[in-house]
Amino acid sequence: MRQEIIAIFDIGKTNKKLLLFDTALNLISSTEEKFQQVTDDDGFECDNIDLVEKWIRETVNSLVLSAEYDLKGINFTTYGASLAYLDGHGKRTGPVYNYLKPLDPGIAEQLYGRYGGKEEFCRVTASPALGMLNSGLQALWLKRIHPEVFSRVKTILHFPQYLSYCLTGEIYSEHTSIGCHTATWDFDSGSYHQWVADEALPFAQPVPVTTLFTATIKGRKIRVGTGLHDSSASLAPYFSGKRGNFILLSTGTWCIAMNPFNGEKLTTGQLARDCLCYMDINGNPVKSSRLFLGSMHDRAVSHLSRYFKIPESSFMLIKPDARILSKLMEKVRDEKVFAAMINNQPLLKDEPDLFVFNNSIESYHLLMAELTDLAIESVNLIIPEDDATTDLFITGGFSKNLLFRKLVASSYPHLAVYTSEISNATALGAAVVTLSALDPGSVTAPELGLSEVKL
């Protein structure tokens, strides 16, 4: 008897993965591909979408014909800040441009000027000014810089929906892709911003993320999902099961805090502090903040390693010592040693005064105390006045840092703080959505790898 599976294509900038889940959300197979990038019509590197499409089609054909698996559904999760353009025949025209491509600042400034100024435009679209990372501005750039190409465009799809379209031929959008700092959605009105209509940008209308379409592949009818933006997909597993309000703190090079239960509108002050909004799988805003935590940590540890003449890896073995922290806080309470706030932004000092420390253990304790303080400030930016949060989940690299997780837990004694270890969280989230759409009553809560942080 063939095993029933859900196939999830997890498409990153570097790695393209295929993950197969059974109907109990167990990962049963994972494969990975890397494709050489090509250049666009301006000579800037971008994904080789032709190869990606070919790989997806060949893989799906193989799964449909498999004697081992019974393919029940397919979905996609990808980086969201990219667009695909379809002509009047439904064929892709032009490349999928790289969101790292430079944007003529005049294009954005003209747009901001027509719709209330930069600050108000960014606030209402919950999109910090990020150039081409505001993917709606990619379409405006194409219209302004390459009008001959844009004249052929009849439909604009976000990247996750384009990949789904390649199998189904269905044209639509969904909220997780629209809401990922695209600068196209008016979070005050809950609809596309007026500028999208004024510029006649043919974005597809959104459908619920649980929508499934039917694709006929090798004679079989296969259900295919809408595709999801990767950050929103990573939140989806935490909505399953009976849980209260939570905040997800995803750590690594960037420390991203996400609160799906903050209904307050984004303020200009929050925007200035690197906050934005995504949208979750239910189409609701997700207040989010970010901090360059991992980069700051690694730079500081490199400095400490040279100063104390010890390997960088030795700092990871240091265990929390409350007496050391208490002593250091008293000693340097009036001024930060490592961190500084410059123009309302947290930065690492170039030359910290390390003479205040007797040894490397003291220095690392204070470094983590200061970095955790910055992380807590970042989290606090997305906590509403009428907060009903009960749980805080820490994922990623810093969930393994004893000092960090203890300091976070001590900062929120009223919350249950957990570390959560999920492999392939974005793909798992897409699988949760797909299975809930296929059979709403059958989906069990996925294993989140939770471990409570005890003080």
matplotlib code that plots the C-alpha trace (Angstrom):
import matplotlib.pyplot as plt

x = [0.0, 1.4, 2.1, -0.1, 2.1, 2.0, 4.8, 6.1, 8.5, 10.5, 12.2, 15.0, 17.4, 20.2, 18.6, 15.6, 14.1, 11.5, 10.0, 7.5, 5.2, 2.8, -0.7, 0.5, 2.9, 6.0, 8.8, 9.6, 11.9, 13.9, 16.0, 17.8, 18.9, 21.0, 20.8, 23.4, 22.0, 21.6, 21.5, 18.5, 18.2, 20.3, 23.1, 22.0, 22.0, 18.7, 17.2, 17.2, 13.4, 13.4, 15.4, 13.3, 10.1, 11.6, 12.8, 9.3, 7.5, 9.8, 9.7, 5.9, 5.6, 7.9, 5.8, 2.5, 3.9, 5.6, 4.9, 5.9, 3.9, 0.3, 0.5, -2.5, -1.5, 1.3, 2.1, 4.9, 6.7, 9.1, 10.8, 8.1, 9.7, 9.7, 7.2, 6.4, 4.8, 2.3, 1.4, -2.0, -1.3, -0.5, 3.2, 5.8, 7.5, 10.9, 12.8, 11.9, 14.0, 16.3, 15.0, 18.6, 18.7, 19.2, 16.2, 16.4, 15.5, 13.5, 10.9, 10.1, 10.3, 7.8, 5.4, 5.8, 5.2, 1.9, 0.5, 1.1, 4.9, 7.3, 6.5, 2.8, 3.0, 5.4, 3.1, -0.1, 1.5, 3.5, 6.5, 9.8, 11.4, 13.5, 14.0, 13.3, 12.5, 9.2, 8.2, 5.3, 8.0, 9.6, 6.4, 6.5, 10.2, 9.4, 6.7, 9.0, 12.3, 11.2, 7.9, 8.2, 8.3, 5.5, 3.2, 3.1, 2.2, -1.5, -1.1, 1.3, 1.8, 3.8, 6.5, 4.7, 1.5, 3.4, 4.9, 1.4, 0.1, 2.7, 0.8, -2.8, -3.1, -5.1, -4.5, -4.9, -3.0, -3.1, -2.5, 0.8, 2.5, 0.8, 1.6, 5.4, 6.6, 5.3, 4.1, 0.9, -1.5, -3.3, -3.3, -5.8, -8.5, -7.6, -7.3, -4.8, -3.5, -4.9, -1.6, -1.9, -5.1, -3.8, -0.8, -3.0, -0.8, -2.6, -2.1, -4.3, -7.0, -6.4, -8.1, -7.9, -4.6, -6.6, -7.8, -6.9, -7.1, -7.0, -4.2, -4.4, -0.9, -0.2, -3.8, -4.3, -6.1, -3.9, -4.8, -2.5, -2.3, -1.9, 1.7, 2.8, 5.4, 8.1, 8.0, 4.2, 4.5, 7.0, 4.3, 1.6, 2.6, 2.2, -1.5, -2.3, -3.4, -5.0, -2.7, -3.2, -1.7, 2.0, 5.0, 7.6, 11.2, 13.1, 16.9, 20.0, 21.8, 18.5, 16.4, 12.8, 10.0, 6.4, 3.2, 0.1, -2.2, -1.4, -4.3, -2.9, -2.0, 1.7, 2.9, 5.5, 7.6, 7.6, 8.4, 11.4, 12.6, 12.5, 9.0, 6.7, 3.6, 3.3, 0.0, -0.7, -2.4, -5.8, -5.2, -4.6, -1.7, 1.4, 3.2, 7.0, 10.3, 13.8, 17.3, 20.7, 21.4, 23.5, 25.8, 26.4, 27.1, 29.6, 31.5, 31.7, 32.8, 35.5, 36.8, 36.7, 38.5, 41.4, 41.5, 41.5, 43.5, 41.0, 39.1, 35.7, 34.1, 35.0, 32.4, 29.6, 30.6, 30.0, 27.2, 25.0, 26.2, 23.8, 26.5, 28.7, 25.7, 24.7, 28.3, 28.7, 25.4, 26.4, 29.8, 28.7, 25.0, 25.3, 26.8, 26.8, 30.1, 29.2, 26.0, 25.0, 21.9, 22.7, 19.9, 17.4, 19.1, 20.9, 24.6, 27.7, 30.5, 33.7, 36.0, 34.4, 36.2, 37.2, 39.6, 36.5, 36.5, 38.7, 38.3, 36.5, 33.6, 32.7, 32.9, 30.6, 28.1, 27.8, 27.8, 24.8, 23.1, 23.3, 22.4, 19.4, 18.3, 18.3, 16.3, 13.8, 13.4, 12.7, 10.1, 8.4, 7.9, 5.3, 3.5, 0.1, -1.3, -4.0, -1.6, -2.9, 0.3, 0.8, 3.7, 7.0, 8.7, 12.4, 13.7, 16.9, 20.5, 20.1, 17.6, 20.7, 22.5, 22.1, 22.6, 20.3, 17.3, 17.7, 17.9, 14.9, 12.9, 13.9, 12.7, 9.2, 8.5, 4.7, 5.1, 5.8, 9.0, 10.0, 12.7, 11.2, 13.2, 11.5, 13.4, 12.1, 9.6, 8.5, 7.8, 6.0, 3.8, 2.9, 2.1, -0.1, -2.1, -2.4, -3.6, -6.1, -7.5, -7.6, -9.3, -10.0, -10.9, -8.0, -5.0, -3.1, -0.9, 2.7, 5.6, 7.1, 10.1, 9.2, 11.3, 10.3, 13.0, 13.2, 14.6]
y = [0.0, 3.4, 5.9, 9.1, 12.2, 16.0, 17.6, 21.0, 22.9, 25.3, 27.7, 29.9, 32.2, 29.7, 26.3, 24.8, 21.9, 19.3, 17.9, 15.1, 14.8, 12.0, 12.8, 12.9, 15.7, 13.5, 14.4, 11.3, 12.7, 15.8, 16.6, 19.8, 21.4, 24.5, 26.2, 28.5, 32.0, 33.9, 37.6, 39.7, 42.2, 44.7, 42.2, 41.8, 38.3, 36.6, 33.1, 30.8, 30.4, 28.2, 25.6, 25.9, 25.4, 22.4, 20.8, 21.3, 19.8, 16.8, 16.2, 16.4, 14.0, 11.6, 11.7, 11.2, 8.1, 6.8, 3.2, 4.2, 7.4, 8.4, 12.2, 13.9, 17.6, 20.1, 23.5, 26.1, 28.3, 30.9, 34.2, 36.7, 39.8, 38.8, 39.1, 37.2, 39.0, 37.2, 38.4, 38.2, 34.5, 33.6, 33.2, 34.7, 37.7, 38.7, 37.3, 37.1, 40.1, 39.9, 41.9, 43.0, 44.9, 48.6, 50.9, 54.4, 56.4, 58.9, 56.3, 55.7, 59.3, 60.3, 57.6, 58.7, 62.3, 61.6, 59.6, 61.5, 61.4, 58.7, 58.3, 58.0, 55.8, 53.4, 53.4, 52.6, 49.9, 48.6, 48.5, 50.2, 51.8, 48.9, 49.6, 46.5, 44.5, 46.4, 44.2, 46.5, 49.0, 46.4, 46.6, 50.4, 50.3, 48.0, 50.4, 53.4, 51.9, 49.2, 50.4, 48.2, 45.2, 46.4, 47.1, 43.3, 42.6, 41.6, 40.0, 40.3, 37.3, 37.1, 34.4, 31.7, 32.1, 32.0, 28.6, 27.3, 28.8, 26.8, 23.7, 24.9, 27.8, 29.6, 33.4, 34.6, 36.0, 35.5, 37.6, 36.2, 37.2, 40.5, 41.4, 40.9, 44.5, 44.8, 48.4, 47.4, 46.7, 49.4, 48.0, 50.6, 49.8, 46.1, 46.3, 47.1, 50.7, 53.3, 53.7, 50.2, 51.1, 54.6, 53.0, 50.3, 47.5, 44.3, 42.4, 39.4, 39.5, 37.5, 34.2, 32.4, 30.6, 27.3, 27.5, 24.4, 24.1, 21.0, 20.3, 17.3, 15.8, 12.6, 11.8, 12.3, 15.1, 16.6, 19.3, 22.3, 25.1, 28.8, 29.0, 31.0, 33.6, 31.8, 34.0, 33.6, 29.8, 29.5, 30.8, 28.4, 25.4, 27.5, 28.2, 24.4, 22.9, 24.6, 27.5, 31.0, 34.1, 33.8, 35.7, 33.9, 35.1, 33.7, 34.1, 34.0, 36.6, 38.5, 38.3, 38.5, 38.9, 38.2, 38.9, 37.6, 38.9, 42.6, 44.3, 47.9, 49.8, 50.2, 53.6, 55.8, 55.4, 51.7, 51.9, 54.0, 51.3, 48.6, 47.3, 46.2, 44.0, 40.7, 38.9, 35.4, 32.5, 33.9, 37.2, 39.1, 41.5, 40.2, 42.9, 42.3, 43.8, 42.9, 43.3, 42.4, 40.3, 37.5, 39.8, 42.0, 38.9, 37.4, 40.7, 41.2, 37.6, 37.9, 41.0, 39.3, 36.3, 38.5, 40.4, 37.4, 35.2, 32.3, 30.5, 31.9, 28.5, 28.6, 31.4, 29.0, 26.8, 29.5, 28.8, 31.5, 32.7, 35.0, 36.3, 37.5, 39.2, 41.0, 42.2, 43.4, 45.2, 47.2, 47.9, 49.3, 50.2, 53.8, 53.0, 50.2, 48.6, 46.9, 48.5, 52.0, 53.7, 56.0, 57.8, 55.6, 52.5, 49.8, 49.4, 47.7, 49.9, 49.7, 49.7, 48.5, 49.2, 45.7, 46.7, 46.6, 42.8, 40.4, 37.6, 36.3, 34.8, 38.2, 39.9, 37.3, 37.6, 41.3, 41.1, 38.7, 40.8, 43.9, 42.0, 40.4, 43.9, 45.0, 41.9, 42.6, 46.2, 44.9, 42.4, 45.1, 47.2, 44.7, 44.1, 46.0, 47.8, 45.2, 42.4, 38.8, 36.9, 33.7, 32.0, 33.1, 30.7, 31.1, 29.4, 29.4, 29.7, 31.7, 29.2, 27.1, 29.9, 29.3, 32.9, 34.3, 32.0, 32.5, 36.3, 36.3, 34.2, 36.4, 39.4, 37.9, 36.1, 36.3, 34.3, 30.6, 30.8, 27.8, 26.9, 25.3, 23.1, 22.6, 21.5, 23.0, 25.2, 27.0, 23.7, 22.3, 25.4, 24.9, 21.2, 22.2, 24.6, 22.1, 19.2, 21.4, 22.4, 18.8, 17.4, 20.0, 17.5, 15.2, 17.5, 16.9, 19.4, 19.1, 18.4, 21.7, 20.4, 22.5, 22.8, 25.2, 27.6, 27.3, 30.1]
z = [0.0, -1.0, 1.7, 1.6, 1.5, 1.2, -0.9, 0.1, -2.1, 0.2, -2.1, -0.6, -2.3, -2.0, -1.4, -3.0, -1.0, -1.5, 1.8, 2.0, 5.1, 6.0, 7.1, 10.7, 9.8, 10.2, 7.8, 5.8, 3.1, 2.4, -0.7, -1.7, -4.9, -5.8, -9.1, -10.7, -10.9, -14.1, -14.9, -15.7, -18.6, -16.7, -15.9, -12.2, -10.7, -10.2, -9.8, -12.8, -12.8, -15.9, -14.0, -10.9, -12.8, -14.7, -11.4, -9.8, -12.8, -13.1, -9.4, -9.3, -12.3, -10.5, -7.3, -9.2, -10.9, -7.7, -6.6, -3.1, -2.4, -2.9, -3.4, -1.8, -2.0, -3.0, -1.6, -1.8, 0.7, -0.6, 0.0, -0.7, -1.9, -5.6, -8.4, -11.6, -14.6, -16.9, -20.4, -22.1, -22.9, -19.3, -20.1, -17.8, -19.3, -18.1, -15.1, -11.5, -10.5, -7.4, -4.4, -3.7, -7.0, -6.5, -6.8, -8.1, -5.0, -7.1, -7.9, -4.2, -3.3, -6.0, -4.7, -1.1, -2.0, -3.7, -0.8, 2.4, 2.6, 3.4, 7.1, 6.6, 3.5, 5.2, 8.3, 6.5, 4.4, 7.4, 5.1, 6.1, 3.1, 1.9, -1.8, -4.0, -0.8, -1.0, -3.9, -5.0, -5.9, -8.2, -10.4, -10.3, -11.3, -14.2, -15.4, -15.1, -16.3, -18.8, -20.1, -23.2, -20.9, -18.6, -21.6, -22.1, -18.4, -17.8, -14.4, -11.5, -9.1, -5.9, -6.2, -4.1, -6.1, -9.4, -8.6, -7.7, -11.0, -12.9, -11.9, -11.7, -14.2, -11.5, -10.9, -7.4, -4.4, -0.7, 2.4, 3.7, 0.4, 0.1, 3.7, 3.6, 3.4, -0.2, 0.3, -1.6, 1.3, 3.3, 6.8, 7.9, 5.3, 4.9, 1.1, -1.6, -1.2, -3.5, -5.4, -6.8, -8.6, -9.5, -11.2, -12.8, -11.4, -12.2, -8.9, -8.4, -5.7, -2.6, -1.6, 1.8, 2.3, 2.8, -0.8, -2.9, -6.6, -8.7, -11.2, -13.6, -13.7, -15.6, -15.6, -11.9, -10.1, -7.4, -4.9, -4.9, -2.3, -2.8, -1.6, 1.4, 2.4, 4.5, 7.6, 7.9, 7.2, 10.1, 12.5, 11.3, 13.5, 16.7, 15.9, 16.0, 19.2, 22.2, 23.0, 24.3, 22.9, 22.2, 20.9, 18.7, 19.0, 16.1, 16.6, 14.5, 12.5, 12.8, 15.9, 14.7, 17.2, 15.9, 17.8, 15.9, 18.7, 18.7, 16.9, 17.4, 14.2, 13.5, 14.7, 13.1, 16.3, 15.9, 12.2, 13.1, 15.5, 12.7, 13.3, 10.5, 10.0, 8.2, 7.8, 9.2, 7.6, 8.7, 7.1, 10.3, 10.9, 12.7, 14.5, 14.2, 15.2, 14.3, 15.7, 14.2, 17.2, 15.8, 13.9, 16.9, 19.1, 16.6, 16.2, 20.0, 20.6, 17.9, 19.8, 23.1, 21.7, 20.5, 23.8, 26.1, 23.7, 23.8, 21.0, 20.1, 20.7, 24.4, 25.1, 24.1, 27.1, 29.7, 32.1, 33.8, 37.1, 38.9, 41.3, 38.4, 36.7, 39.9, 40.5, 37.0, 36.9, 40.0, 38.6, 35.2, 35.8, 34.6, 31.1, 28.6, 27.8, 24.5, 23.2, 22.3, 20.9, 18.0, 16.1, 18.0, 16.6, 18.7, 17.7, 18.9, 20.1, 18.0, 21.0, 24.2, 27.4, 28.4, 31.2, 33.6, 33.4, 35.4, 32.9, 29.8, 31.8, 33.2, 29.8, 28.2, 31.0, 30.5, 26.7, 26.8, 29.4, 27.2, 24.0, 25.8, 27.0, 23.4, 22.4, 25.2, 24.1, 20.6, 21.9, 24.0, 20.9, 19.7, 23.0, 23.2, 26.1, 26.6, 26.4, 27.0, 26.1, 28.0, 26.1, 24.6, 22.2, 21.4, 18.3, 16.3, 17.4, 20.6, 21.9, 22.7, 24.5, 28.3, 29.2, 26.6, 27.4, 31.2, 30.9, 28.6, 31.0, 34.0, 32.0, 31.6, 34.9, 34.2, 30.9, 30.2, 28.2, 26.0, 23.6, 20.5, 18.1, 14.8, 11.8, 8.5, 10.3, 7.1, 5.3, 8.3, 8.4, 4.8, 5.5, 8.4, 6.2, 3.3, 5.5, 7.3, 3.9, 2.7, 5.8, 8.5, 11.1, 10.8, 11.5, 14.7, 16.4, 15.1, 17.5, 18.4, 20.4, 23.4, 26.5, 29.3, 30.5, 34.3, 36.4]

ax = plt.figure().add_subplot(projection="3d")
ax.plot(x, y, z, "-o")
ax.set_aspect("equal")
plt.show()
